[in-house]
C-alpha cells in the first residue's frame, strides 16, 4: 500500500523500512510535518503515517479524503492531534500504537527526576569546564519522600514501582484504579490531596479536555511548597506560564519536562543555528532547577521497534480488509 510518512526522521526511515521488509508497502518518507499546507504531498497515497506534532484536524482530513487517503496511522499511543470524529465522517480509518515498551518512558521519567534533583546536568557542564565546586549542586534524598502519580496506567504504575524501590511512599490519582498500582502499596487520593502532600508529582495521563492544564495556577498554589514536577506525557497537561510563575516564587522546587505545550514548532529539529522566538521555552531553560528534553522518553530501540512493527502490521491488516485491532474509536 502506498503510504506517505510525515515527520520522518532518519531513525523513522531506518526502523520503519526494517519493519516493512517483508510487508512490502511503498513508503514515501517526508520530513515535513503534516498540515493543511503539506497535505498535498500525500496525493495518491491510500495511507498516511503521522506523529505527535502533525496536524490531523478536520481541514487536513478533508484534503486527504479528496486525495484518496483511506487510513491514518499514528506512530504514537496518544492521538489528541487527530480529529477522530471528522475522520469517521469522512470514512477514514485511524489506527494508533496501543502498546509499546512502557519501561522506556517510566525509566526516563525517573532519570529526569534524578537529574533535576541532584543537578546532574549542571554538574556535568561544570566539570567539562574544569569547575569541580559543589556549591549549588545540593539535592535531597528521595528515600522517605512522597511521590504522587497522576495517571496509573502501565507507564505510571511502572514509574511508581521504581520509586517504591527507592523507598518512597507512592500515592496516585486516576479515574480508573489499577490493581497493580495498589499491589505496590499505592494509595489513591484526590488530586487536591496528591498535590498538597507530594514531594514529587509525575504526570502519566493522556491529554483530554478534562486533563488539559490539570497543573495550573490554582493547583500549583495548593501544591506542597518546593515539590518537583515531572512530565513525560503531553505538554498540554501543564499551564506553562503558571509553572514559570511558581518556579519564580519557589512554590515549585523543580521542573523536568520531556514535552511542551508549544513543542510542534520546536521539537524533532535542529534549531541551534537559528533564533528561537518562543520566549516561554527560552525562559524555562534559563532556570537552574529546570530540565527540558525534546520528547525523547519513548526513544529506545525496543520501543521504536515495536512502534514501527505495530504500524506496519496495521497498514497490512487494512490492505487485507481485516479487523483493525488498534483502531481509534470515533469521538
N, C-alpha and C positions, 0 to 999 in steps of 0.2 A: 504494500500500500504506500502510495506517495505521501510523505509526511514532512511538513515544514517544522523544523525545530528552532524555536525562537530563544533568545538569550543564551545561545550556545557558546560555552567557553571551551578551552582546549580539553579539559577533563570530561566535559559532556560528550564531545566528539569521540574521544578515545573509548570511553566506557559504554556509551550508547551503541557505538559501532560494534564493540565486542559482544554486547548482549544481542545485537541484531545479526550476528554472523550466520546463524542457521535459519533465522526467520526470513531474511532477505527482503526487508522493506526498503523502499527507496527513500533515503533520508536526505532532506535538503537543510543543511545547517546554516543558520542565520545568527549573527552576533547581535542584531538589533533586538530591542525589546518589542513585544507586540503591542501596538497602539492602533488607533484609527488611521494614523498616517503610514504605518508599515504593514497593515493587514493585507494590502495588495500583493505583498511578497509571497503570500501563501496561495496565490491563484493556481488552480489546477491540482491542489493537494486535498485529498479526501480527509486527511487528518492533520491536526496541528498539535504540537507538543510545546507546552509553556512552562514557566517557572513562577516563583512567588511574586516578582515585581512586574510581570507582564500585566497589561490591562485587557481584561476579557469581559468588558461590560456589554450592555445591550447594543450599543452602536457598533462595537467591534464584531460582535457575534452576527449582527445583521449583514455586515460586509462579508464575513466568512461564509455565511449561508448562501449568499448570492454567488459566491465563487465556487460553491460545490463542497465546502467542508462539511463533513458529517460527524466528526469526532474531535473533541478536545481532550488531550491527556496532559494533566499537570504533573510535573516531576516533584510533587510535594504531598504531604498529608493535608495541610491546610488548603482551603480553596476559597478564602474570602475575596480573592481577586477576581472570581468568576461569578457572573450573574446567572445562577443556576436556573432561575425561573424563566429568564429570557431564552436560555439555551433550550429549555423544554418546549417553549412556544415555537421556536424555530426548527425543532426536530433535530437538534444537535445533541448527541450523547456526550456526557462529560465523565471522565474517569480520573481517579487520583491514585496515590500510593498509600494504601491504608495502613501499611505496617513496614517499617524498616528498623534497623538496629536502634532501639531506644537507648542503648548504652552510650551511643555516640553523643547525644545531646545531654544526657544526665551527667556523664563524666566531664563534659566541657563546662557545664554549669558549676560543678564543684571546682574545676580549675579556675574559672573566673572569680569565684568566691575567695579562694586561697590567694589569688594574685592581688585582688584589691585589698584584702585584709592584711596580708603580710608585705604589701608594697613591692612585690617581686619584679614588676616591670621597671619601676623606678630604680630599684637596686641594680638591676642588670645594666641600665643606661649609665648609672654612676660608675660601676666597676669598669665598663668599657672605656671610660674617660679617666681611669686611674684614681677615682674617688672611692675610698673604702670606708667612709664615715657612716655611722649608723643613725645619727640624728635624723628624725623624720621618718624612720622606717618601722617604728614600733607598731605591732598589731595586737590582737587579743587571742587567747586560747579559744578555739571553737568548742572544745570539750566542756560539757556542762551548760552550754548555751541552748536557747530555744530556737528552733528553725521552723518557720511557717511555710507551708507548701500550698499554693493556690493552684489547684488542678492536680488531682491524684490519679491520673491515668497511668499508662505504662511508664512514661518518662518521669512523671512526678513521683511515682512510687519508687522507682529505681534511685532517683536523687535522694529521697527520704531514707532509703536503705543505706546508702553510702554515708549520709550524715548521721544516721543512727550508729553506724560503725565508728564514727568519730567520738561517740559518747554524748551526742546531742539529744535533747528531748524534741520530738517531732510532733507538730500539730498540723492539721490540714483543713482546707475548705474546698468543697466540690458539691454540686447538686446531686452527683451520683457517688455513693460510697463505694470504696474499694476494700474488699476483704483482705487483699494482700497488704494494703497500707495499714489496716488495723492490726494485722498479724505482726507487723513490725513494732507494735506499741503505739502507732499513730492514733491521735485522738482528734475527732472532728469538732470544730468550733465555728462560730460565726466569723465573717470577715472582720468585724469590729474587734472581736477578742483576739483574733490572729494578729492583726496589726498592732494592737496595744501591748502584746506580750512577747512578740518575736524579736530576737536579736538579729535574725536573718530572715528575709522574705524572698522566696524564689517563685517565679511565675511559670506555670506549665499548662496553661489553659488555652483553648482556641480563641481567636478573635471573633466575637459576635457583637450584635447590637447591645446585648446585655453586658458583655465584658469590656467593651471599649472604654478606655480611661478608668478602669477599675482602680488604678492608682492615680489619684487626683489630689488637688489641694486639700480637700476636706479629709480624705482618707489618710493623707500624709500627716495632717495635723493631729490625727488620732493615733498615729503610729508611735511605737516606743522610740524615744529620742536616741539618735545615734545608730539606728538599725542600718543594716546593709541590704540593699535591694538588688536582686539578680533577675535578669530577663533574657531567656533564650527561646522565647515562644514567638510573639508577634509584637512589633513596635507599638501598635495602637493600643496596647494594654496600659501604657503609661502616658499620662499627660506630661510631655517633656518639659514644658515651661514650668509646671508645678514642681517637678522633680528638681529643676535647676534652682528654684527659689528655696526649696528645702535643703539643698546642698549648701547654699549661701548662708543659711541661718544655723547649720549644724543639726537641724532636725533629722536630716538624712546623713548618716555617717559615711556612706559609701555607695557607689552605684557601679554595677558591672552589667553591661548590656551587649548582646550579640545581634540585636535587632533595634531598629529605629523607625519611628513613625513615618519619616520622610525619606526613607532609605532608597526608594526607587530611583532617584536621580543620582545616587552616590555609590551604592554598593555594587560589587561584582565588576568594577572597572578601575583602572589606574588613573587617578586624578592628581598624582604627585607633582606634575609639572604645570598644573593649572591653578587658577584662583577659585577656591571653593566659596561660593556665595551664601551657603547655608550658615547663617550666624549662630543658630541654635547648636548645631553639632560642633562648630568651632568653639563655642563657649564651653560645651560639655567636656571636650578633650583637654581644655585648659585647667580643669580641676585636678589637683594631685590625688584625689581619692576617687577618681572615675577611670574605668577602663571600658573602651569601646572596641569591639571587634566587628568584622564585616560579614555577619551572618554565616559563620563557619562551623557552628556547633554540630551540624549534621555531617560534616565533611571528613568522613573516614572511608577507607577502602571498602569495608564491609557494608556501610550504609549506602554509599553511592552505587556499589554493585547491585545491591538489592533493589534500589530505586529504579535503576535503568532496566533491570530484568523484568520487574513488575510492569513498567511502562510498555516495553516491547510485547510482553505477554497480553496486555490489554488491547493493544493495537491488533495483534494477531487474532485474538478472540473476536474482535469487532469485524475484522475482514471475513472471518469464517461464519459470521452470523450467530455466534454463541452468546450465551448469557454473560453479561459483564459483571463479574463479582465485585469489582471496585468502582461501580458506577455511583456517581453523586446523585442523590435524590433531588427533585425539584424543590425549590424553597417554598 
